[in-house]
Structures are given as C-alpha cells and as structure tokens.
C-alpha cells in the first residue's frame, strides 16, 4: 500500500513538474510571432539602408578628398609657375635697367657742359661774395 501511495505521489509530483515547466516557458501566439518577425525584418532592412547610406557618404567623402588633393596640387603647380614668371619678369626689368644706365650716362656726358659749369661757377661766385 505504501508503494501505491508513493507512486501516486510521484505521478502527482511529475505532473506538477510538467505544469511548472509550462508556466515558465513563454508561449507566443502565431499572430504576435508574425508581427515580431515582420518588425525584425523591417529593422534589418532599415539597418542595411543606413549602412548603405553611410558607405555612400564615405565614398563621396573619399571622392571629395581626392578632388581637394588634385586642386591643391594644381594650386602648387600654378604657384610655381607664377614664381617662375615673376622671376623672369624681374630679370627682364633688371636687364632693362642695366641697359638704360649706360644710355643715361651717355646722355649725361653728351649734355652741354656749359650749363653744368655755369651753375658751378655761379655757386663759386656766391661763395667768393660771402667772404
């Protein structure tokens, strides 16, 4: 008799254990599961779209950086070109000055000396008068 009572308790305990398992397990209805699954899919799509947008923006940034580099190089080339042109112009100006100086000296030496001497003599006369 004790055996039958023990078995009955085991069966009762076993069914209680099964009930407690089912209480702890979460059951979700099919409709709710489908809604959640659709939400997960839409979130994944959104995440993928955002990732793609970020990749596109990164690519655009890289292209703009390359353009900036190209423009910087072009500016450097233009600056070097301008420096060369300025140096060439300065050489031309200095060469023109050098060629003008002998012309000016020649003009000065060909100027009538009487004018120069008369002014010199006038200043020397004034110096004699003041004594």
C-alpha positions as CSV (number, residue, x, y, z in Angstrom):
1,X,0.0,0.0,0.0
2,X,2.8,2.3,0.8
3,X,4.1,1.6,-2.7
4,X,0.9,2.7,-4.4
5,X,0.8,5.9,-2.4
6,X,4.5,6.6,-3.3
7,X,3.8,6.0,-6.9
8,X,0.7,8.2,-6.9
9,X,2.8,11.0,-5.3
10,X,5.5,10.6,-7.9
11,X,2.9,10.9,-10.6
12,X,1.4,13.9,-8.9
13,X,4.9,15.4,-8.4
14,X,5.7,14.6,-12.1
15,X,2.6,16.3,-13.4
16,X,3.4,19.2,-11.1
17,X,6.8,19.5,-12.5
18,X,5.4,19.5,-16.0
19,X,3.0,22.2,-15.1
20,X,5.7,24.3,-13.6
21,X,7.8,23.9,-16.8
22,X,4.9,25.0,-19.0
23,X,4.3,28.0,-16.7
24,X,8.0,29.1,-17.0
25,X,8.2,28.6,-20.8
26,X,7.0,31.5,-22.8
27,X,4.4,30.8,-25.5
28,X,3.7,33.4,-28.1
29,X,0.7,33.3,-30.4
30,X,1.3,32.9,-34.1
31,X,-0.1,36.4,-34.9
32,X,2.2,38.0,-32.4
33,X,5.2,36.0,-33.7
34,X,4.4,37.0,-37.2
35,X,4.2,40.7,-36.2
36,X,7.5,40.4,-34.3
37,X,9.2,38.7,-37.3
38,X,8.0,41.4,-39.7
39,X,9.3,44.0,-37.3
40,X,12.7,42.3,-37.2
41,X,12.8,42.1,-41.0
42,X,11.9,45.8,-41.3
43,X,14.5,46.8,-38.7
44,X,17.1,44.8,-40.5
45,X,16.2,46.5,-43.8
46,X,16.4,49.9,-42.1
47,X,19.8,49.0,-40.7
48,X,21.0,47.8,-44.1
49,X,19.8,51.0,-45.7
50,X,21.5,53.1,-43.1
51,X,24.7,51.1,-43.6
52,X,24.5,51.6,-47.4
53,X,23.9,55.3,-46.9
54,X,27.0,55.5,-44.7
55,X,29.0,53.7,-47.3
56,X,27.8,56.0,-50.0
57,X,28.7,59.0,-47.9
58,X,32.1,57.6,-47.1
59,X,32.6,57.1,-50.8
60,X,31.5,60.7,-51.5
61,X,33.9,61.9,-48.9
62,X,36.8,60.0,-50.4
63,X,36.0,61.4,-53.9
64,X,35.9,64.9,-52.5
65,X,39.2,64.4,-50.6
66,X,40.7,63.2,-53.9
67,X,39.4,66.3,-55.6
68,X,40.8,68.5,-52.9
69,X,44.2,66.8,-53.3
70,X,44.1,67.4,-57.0
71,X,43.2,71.0,-56.6
72,X,46.0,71.5,-54.0
73,X,48.5,70.0,-56.4
74,X,47.2,72.2,-59.2
75,X,47.5,75.3,-57.0
76,X,51.1,74.3,-56.1
77,X,51.9,73.9,-59.8
78,X,50.3,77.3,-60.6
79,X,52.2,78.9,-57.7
80,X,55.5,77.5,-59.0
81,X,54.6,78.8,-62.5
82,X,53.8,82.2,-61.1
83,X,57.1,82.3,-59.2
84,X,59.0,81.5,-62.4
85,X,57.1,84.2,-64.3
86,X,57.8,86.7,-61.6
87,X,61.5,85.8,-61.5
88,X,61.6,86.1,-65.3
89,X,59.9,89.5,-65.2
90,X,62.3,90.7,-62.5
91,X,65.3,89.6,-64.7
92,X,63.8,91.4,-67.6
93,X,63.3,94.6,-65.5
94,X,66.8,94.4,-64.1
95,X,68.2,93.8,-67.6
96,X,66.3,96.8,-68.8
97,X,67.7,98.9,-66.0
98,X,71.2,97.8,-66.8
99,X,70.7,98.7,-70.5
100,X,69.2,102.1,-69.6
101,X,72.0,103.1,-67.2
102,X,74.7,103.3,-69.9
103,X,72.2,105.3,-72.1
104,X,71.6,107.7,-69.2
105,X,75.3,108.0,-68.6
106,X,75.9,108.7,-72.3
107,X,73.1,111.3,-72.3
108,X,74.6,113.0,-69.2
109,X,78.1,113.0,-70.7
110,X,76.7,114.4,-74.0
111,X,74.8,117.2,-72.2
112,X,76.3,120.7,-72.7
113,X,79.0,121.3,-70.2
114,X,78.4,125.0,-70.2
115,X,75.2,124.6,-68.3
116,X,76.9,122.5,-65.7
117,X,79.9,124.8,-65.5
118,X,77.8,127.9,-65.3
119,X,75.9,126.6,-62.3
120,X,79.2,125.6,-60.8
121,X,80.7,129.0,-61.4
122,X,77.6,130.7,-60.0
123,X,77.9,128.8,-56.8
124,X,81.6,129.6,-56.6
125,X,81.0,133.3,-57.2
126,X,78.4,133.3,-54.4
127,X,81.0,131.7,-52.2
128,X,83.5,134.4,-53.0
129,X,81.0,137.2,-52.3
130,X,80.0,135.9,-49.0
131,X,83.7,136.2,-47.8
